[in-house]
């Protein structure tokens, strides 16, 4: 049986990894500055992570949410402590798209509305509602067009104010930093404006932190650059499990919970919780949020100084480098000649740097050197 061919695949078979390095089946070593779409948060094969999963696998890998799972509460407690959102409640799922799907659904349950405001270049997932609010015509099938969605540019206060003023918008969904869209950062003032307008109109504010969360931006969540901001719902995934499938939404206290309102078979299973707890323990113990801010600043500053003809964007270890032409060939050159993995985006001219949060100065400088060498040529 053949695979259903939907992925453009590089002719490289990766067999194992360690920290920010991966190896192929021919013994070649690569510096990983993509982390499998920003998924690898604490590094490949972190010993505490692998031991935690192995220990739980030996006890009980899975049982349904019909029984008590104390690992879920332990994960919630750690997440509340590190994020500062102790007053929110946690619902666990399996992926980012599922997190956003439940966030949009919960908002609609809460205020009885069906219209959504999202933003151009945004990406929220490939499931039904998530695909509809994503700015991509290629991933939304006709069946996904189930409700009205207005899309505006970051910073377009007048259009947002006018749309929300009609009183029929269920939710505003926004990425703190757009990842797939090419690393565009929502500034703190605009996020504060959205909070005020949503509060005034009974609209739910959803912060999509699926790629930018879990310390990647130099804050636990990227929206926390606005210290006063309290979203109604925060969606998470990717770095949450360091490669193990897990996602979730953080839900503010004013939402009513009812049995059967939301549900999932695999979400919050024992193995996923063990992975999620281990990630948070490593982030806290190794000060990875601070490391992301420091090392990310080092990379961004070096690239801005060495390559002034290119635009460098981002926060922490979520960096975009916009070139003057499509980067597909540059990515191949970096991969096959320099053994450096980097990402692309829906903007064909943008390279994305999304390394594990535990990279050090030496790995950062090696990446900088390789990028400068290739881009100057």
C-alpha positions, 0 to 999 in steps of 0.5 A: 500500500502506498502513502497518500502523497500530500507532503513534499519530502526531502530525501533524508531519513532522520533516525535519532536526535540529541538536544538541537542535533539530528542524524540521518541514516547515513550518519550525517549530523544536522543542526535543527533550527526548525524543531519539526514545526516548533514542536521540539521545545526542550530538545530531542531525547531529553533524558528527563522527558524520555524517562518520564514517558517510559515510566508512565508507559510501564504503569498505564499508557491510557484510560478514558476520561471516565476515571480520575487521572491525577496527572491531569491535575498535576499538569494543570497546576504546573501550567498555572504556576508557570504561565501565571494563569492560575484562574483559568481552567484546562481542557486537554486535547490532542493537537492545535487544530483541535484546540482551536476547534474547541475554543471557537465552539466554546465561545459560540456556546457562551454567547450564542453567536456564530460570526468570527473575526480573524486576521490576514496571514493567520493560520489556525489549523486544518479542521472545519472551523479552524480551516475556515478562519485560516487565511488560506484558500488551499486548505478550506474545502466547501464543507468548511464554509459554515459561518461568517468570518471577517479577516482584517490586517494586524493593527486595523482598529477601525475595521475591528471596532466596526465589526464588533460594534454590530454585536453579532461576533462570537469571537476574535481569534488571533495569534500572538505571533503569526508563525505560518504567515511569516513571523508577524508580531501583534504588538502589545497595544493592539492586543490591549485594544482587542481586549477592550473592544471584546469586553465592551461587546461581549465578544470572546478573545481567543489567543492562539499560542499554538506555535508561539507559546510555551516559552518560545517568545521569551514569555510563557505566552507571547501575548504576555508582553502586555502584562495586563492582558487576560484572554478569555481562551488560550489555545496551545499545542506543539511545544506542549509535548515536545513531540508527543501529541497533546494540546489544550485550551485555557478557559477563563472563569466566566465560562460555565462548564457542563457535562458533555459540553466538550469531549475527547477520547484521547485528550489528556491521556496518561502518556500525554500528561506525563509528557506535558508534565516533563516538558514543564519541569524541564522548562522551569528547571533549566530556565528555558524561557529566559534562555529563549529571550537571551539567545533569540536576541543574540540571533536576531541582533547578529542577523540584523547587523550582518544582513541589513538588506533583509528584514528580520522579525520575531521575538525570542526563538521565533524568528523570521528572515524575509528575503528578496526572492523565494527561499525554497532553494536557499533552504535546500542549500542550507540543508544539503550543503550546511547541514542546517534545518530551517523552515519556510512559511506561507510567504515564500520569501520568509525563512523561519527559525524555530529551534529547541529552547535549550540551544546555547551560544555555540549552536546559535553562532553556528546557525548565524554563520551558516545563514550569513554565508549562504545569504551573502552569496 
